[in-house]
């Protein structure tokens, strides 16, 4: 899966599953402050990522992830091992 495909998949599930406004979804947006993802959304994201990308997010691996770009890089790293 390419980086562009990862970004498109992330944008798609943020809009469709979490009902985030599409204009908020830019790669340098901070997930909590700019996009508005909270701890309940994160639980949903764990399930969605497992379903769409085939791996489980480990909470300790998310510590340094601030922006959507960071999140997409994390996914890219996990699926391209």
PyMOL CGO cylinders between C-alpha atoms (Angstrom):
from pymol import cmd
from pymol.cgo import CYLINDER

trace = [
    CYLINDER, 0.00, 0.00, 0.00, 1.41, 3.39, -0.97, 0.3, 1, 1, 1, 1, 1, 1,
    CYLINDER, 1.41, 3.39, -0.97, 1.61, 6.43, 1.27, 0.3, 1, 1, 1, 1, 1, 1,
    CYLINDER, 1.61, 6.43, 1.27, -1.10, 8.13, -0.82, 0.3, 1, 1, 1, 1, 1, 1,
    CYLINDER, -1.10, 8.13, -0.82, -3.41, 5.12, -0.37, 0.3, 1, 1, 1, 1, 1, 1,
    CYLINDER, -3.41, 5.12, -0.37, -2.79, 5.18, 3.39, 0.3, 1, 1, 1, 1, 1, 1,
    CYLINDER, -2.79, 5.18, 3.39, -3.60, 8.89, 3.60, 0.3, 1, 1, 1, 1, 1, 1,
    CYLINDER, -3.60, 8.89, 3.60, -6.77, 8.46, 1.53, 0.3, 1, 1, 1, 1, 1, 1,
    CYLINDER, -6.77, 8.46, 1.53, -7.92, 5.53, 3.69, 0.3, 1, 1, 1, 1, 1, 1,
    CYLINDER, -7.92, 5.53, 3.69, -7.29, 7.51, 6.89, 0.3, 1, 1, 1, 1, 1, 1,
    CYLINDER, -7.29, 7.51, 6.89, -9.14, 10.56, 5.54, 0.3, 1, 1, 1, 1, 1, 1,
    CYLINDER, -9.14, 10.56, 5.54, -12.02, 8.36, 4.43, 0.3, 1, 1, 1, 1, 1, 1,
    CYLINDER, -12.02, 8.36, 4.43, -12.54, 6.67, 7.81, 0.3, 1, 1, 1, 1, 1, 1,
    CYLINDER, -12.54, 6.67, 7.81, -12.14, 9.92, 9.74, 0.3, 1, 1, 1, 1, 1, 1,
    CYLINDER, -12.14, 9.92, 9.74, -14.95, 11.47, 7.70, 0.3, 1, 1, 1, 1, 1, 1,
    CYLINDER, -14.95, 11.47, 7.70, -17.21, 8.44, 7.40, 0.3, 1, 1, 1, 1, 1, 1,
    CYLINDER, -17.21, 8.44, 7.40, -16.72, 6.64, 10.71, 0.3, 1, 1, 1, 1, 1, 1,
    CYLINDER, -16.72, 6.64, 10.71, -15.86, 9.49, 13.09, 0.3, 1, 1, 1, 1, 1, 1,
    CYLINDER, -15.86, 9.49, 13.09, -17.85, 12.20, 11.28, 0.3, 1, 1, 1, 1, 1, 1,
    CYLINDER, -17.85, 12.20, 11.28, -14.96, 14.66, 11.21, 0.3, 1, 1, 1, 1, 1, 1,
    CYLINDER, -14.96, 14.66, 11.21, -15.38, 17.59, 8.85, 0.3, 1, 1, 1, 1, 1, 1,
    CYLINDER, -15.38, 17.59, 8.85, -13.26, 17.01, 5.71, 0.3, 1, 1, 1, 1, 1, 1,
    CYLINDER, -13.26, 17.01, 5.71, -11.70, 20.49, 5.84, 0.3, 1, 1, 1, 1, 1, 1,
    CYLINDER, -11.70, 20.49, 5.84, -10.13, 19.65, 9.21, 0.3, 1, 1, 1, 1, 1, 1,
    CYLINDER, -10.13, 19.65, 9.21, -8.26, 16.70, 7.73, 0.3, 1, 1, 1, 1, 1, 1,
    CYLINDER, -8.26, 16.70, 7.73, -4.91, 18.02, 6.56, 0.3, 1, 1, 1, 1, 1, 1,
    CYLINDER, -4.91, 18.02, 6.56, -1.69, 16.12, 7.12, 0.3, 1, 1, 1, 1, 1, 1,
    CYLINDER, -1.69, 16.12, 7.12, -0.09, 18.73, 9.40, 0.3, 1, 1, 1, 1, 1, 1,
    CYLINDER, -0.09, 18.73, 9.40, -3.21, 18.98, 11.61, 0.3, 1, 1, 1, 1, 1, 1,
    CYLINDER, -3.21, 18.98, 11.61, -2.75, 17.92, 15.22, 0.3, 1, 1, 1, 1, 1, 1,
    CYLINDER, -2.75, 17.92, 15.22, -5.00, 14.97, 15.95, 0.3, 1, 1, 1, 1, 1, 1,
    CYLINDER, -5.00, 14.97, 15.95, -6.35, 16.19, 19.30, 0.3, 1, 1, 1, 1, 1, 1,
    CYLINDER, -6.35, 16.19, 19.30, -6.23, 19.97, 19.06, 0.3, 1, 1, 1, 1, 1, 1,
    CYLINDER, -6.23, 19.97, 19.06, -7.02, 20.55, 15.36, 0.3, 1, 1, 1, 1, 1, 1,
    CYLINDER, -7.02, 20.55, 15.36, -9.01, 17.49, 14.31, 0.3, 1, 1, 1, 1, 1, 1,
    CYLINDER, -9.01, 17.49, 14.31, -10.76, 16.95, 17.64, 0.3, 1, 1, 1, 1, 1, 1,
    CYLINDER, -10.76, 16.95, 17.64, -9.98, 13.27, 18.16, 0.3, 1, 1, 1, 1, 1, 1,
    CYLINDER, -9.98, 13.27, 18.16, -10.58, 12.31, 21.79, 0.3, 1, 1, 1, 1, 1, 1,
    CYLINDER, -10.58, 12.31, 21.79, -9.99, 9.14, 23.79, 0.3, 1, 1, 1, 1, 1, 1,
    CYLINDER, -9.99, 9.14, 23.79, -13.34, 7.63, 22.77, 0.3, 1, 1, 1, 1, 1, 1,
    CYLINDER, -13.34, 7.63, 22.77, -12.52, 8.26, 19.10, 0.3, 1, 1, 1, 1, 1, 1,
    CYLINDER, -12.52, 8.26, 19.10, -9.18, 6.58, 19.66, 0.3, 1, 1, 1, 1, 1, 1,
    CYLINDER, -9.18, 6.58, 19.66, -10.95, 3.37, 20.71, 0.3, 1, 1, 1, 1, 1, 1,
    CYLINDER, -10.95, 3.37, 20.71, -12.83, 3.44, 17.40, 0.3, 1, 1, 1, 1, 1, 1,
    CYLINDER, -12.83, 3.44, 17.40, -9.60, 4.16, 15.50, 0.3, 1, 1, 1, 1, 1, 1,
    CYLINDER, -9.60, 4.16, 15.50, -7.96, 1.05, 17.00, 0.3, 1, 1, 1, 1, 1, 1,
    CYLINDER, -7.96, 1.05, 17.00, -10.80, -1.13, 15.67, 0.3, 1, 1, 1, 1, 1, 1,
    CYLINDER, -10.80, -1.13, 15.67, -10.87, 0.62, 12.27, 0.3, 1, 1, 1, 1, 1, 1,
    CYLINDER, -10.87, 0.62, 12.27, -7.09, 0.35, 11.76, 0.3, 1, 1, 1, 1, 1, 1,
    CYLINDER, -7.09, 0.35, 11.76, -7.19, -3.35, 12.60, 0.3, 1, 1, 1, 1, 1, 1,
    CYLINDER, -7.19, -3.35, 12.60, -10.00, -3.88, 10.08, 0.3, 1, 1, 1, 1, 1, 1,
    CYLINDER, -10.00, -3.88, 10.08, -8.55, -1.71, 7.26, 0.3, 1, 1, 1, 1, 1, 1,
    CYLINDER, -8.55, -1.71, 7.26, -4.79, -2.23, 7.71, 0.3, 1, 1, 1, 1, 1, 1,
    CYLINDER, -4.79, -2.23, 7.71, -4.58, -5.58, 9.51, 0.3, 1, 1, 1, 1, 1, 1,
    CYLINDER, -4.58, -5.58, 9.51, -2.66, -4.70, 12.69, 0.3, 1, 1, 1, 1, 1, 1,
    CYLINDER, -2.66, -4.70, 12.69, -3.45, -3.67, 16.23, 0.3, 1, 1, 1, 1, 1, 1,
    CYLINDER, -3.45, -3.67, 16.23, -2.32, -0.27, 17.49, 0.3, 1, 1, 1, 1, 1, 1,
    CYLINDER, -2.32, -0.27, 17.49, -0.34, -0.50, 20.70, 0.3, 1, 1, 1, 1, 1, 1,
    CYLINDER, -0.34, -0.50, 20.70, -1.02, 2.51, 22.97, 0.3, 1, 1, 1, 1, 1, 1,
    CYLINDER, -1.02, 2.51, 22.97, 2.66, 2.86, 23.91, 0.3, 1, 1, 1, 1, 1, 1,
    CYLINDER, 2.66, 2.86, 23.91, 3.56, 3.23, 20.22, 0.3, 1, 1, 1, 1, 1, 1,
    CYLINDER, 3.56, 3.23, 20.22, 1.23, 6.23, 19.89, 0.3, 1, 1, 1, 1, 1, 1,
    CYLINDER, 1.23, 6.23, 19.89, 3.06, 8.44, 22.41, 0.3, 1, 1, 1, 1, 1, 1,
    CYLINDER, 3.06, 8.44, 22.41, 5.02, 10.45, 19.83, 0.3, 1, 1, 1, 1, 1, 1,
    CYLINDER, 5.02, 10.45, 19.83, 2.18, 10.77, 17.36, 0.3, 1, 1, 1, 1, 1, 1,
    CYLINDER, 2.18, 10.77, 17.36, 0.82, 14.30, 17.26, 0.3, 1, 1, 1, 1, 1, 1,
    CYLINDER, 0.82, 14.30, 17.26, -0.23, 15.07, 13.69, 0.3, 1, 1, 1, 1, 1, 1,
    CYLINDER, -0.23, 15.07, 13.69, -2.13, 13.15, 11.04, 0.3, 1, 1, 1, 1, 1, 1,
    CYLINDER, -2.13, 13.15, 11.04, 1.15, 12.96, 9.14, 0.3, 1, 1, 1, 1, 1, 1,
    CYLINDER, 1.15, 12.96, 9.14, 2.74, 11.23, 12.16, 0.3, 1, 1, 1, 1, 1, 1,
    CYLINDER, 2.74, 11.23, 12.16, -0.21, 8.82, 12.28, 0.3, 1, 1, 1, 1, 1, 1,
    CYLINDER, -0.21, 8.82, 12.28, 0.05, 7.98, 8.57, 0.3, 1, 1, 1, 1, 1, 1,
    CYLINDER, 0.05, 7.98, 8.57, 3.82, 7.45, 8.94, 0.3, 1, 1, 1, 1, 1, 1,
    CYLINDER, 3.82, 7.45, 8.94, 3.16, 5.09, 11.85, 0.3, 1, 1, 1, 1, 1, 1,
    CYLINDER, 3.16, 5.09, 11.85, 0.70, 3.07, 9.74, 0.3, 1, 1, 1, 1, 1, 1,
    CYLINDER, 0.70, 3.07, 9.74, 3.09, 3.06, 6.78, 0.3, 1, 1, 1, 1, 1, 1,
    CYLINDER, 3.09, 3.06, 6.78, 5.91, 1.76, 8.99, 0.3, 1, 1, 1, 1, 1, 1,
    CYLINDER, 5.91, 1.76, 8.99, 3.72, -0.99, 10.48, 0.3, 1, 1, 1, 1, 1, 1,
    CYLINDER, 3.72, -0.99, 10.48, 2.35, -2.33, 7.19, 0.3, 1, 1, 1, 1, 1, 1,
    CYLINDER, 2.35, -2.33, 7.19, 5.63, -2.14, 5.28, 0.3, 1, 1, 1, 1, 1, 1,
    CYLINDER, 5.63, -2.14, 5.28, 7.71, -4.13, 7.77, 0.3, 1, 1, 1, 1, 1, 1,
]
cmd.load_cgo(trace, "trace")
